[in-house]
């Protein structure tokens, strides 16, 4: 996870990652997909730096 993420986003990332591993979804890419989902949520909520 990026250094600017808050604890809530960290928990969401870990929950998604473990869920994907448990369900055998995205084999070998669980961390990448979970990070992309959380980063997309952060962007929509305005939690990232604007360019």
Beta strands, then each sheet from edge to edge (+ up, - down):
end
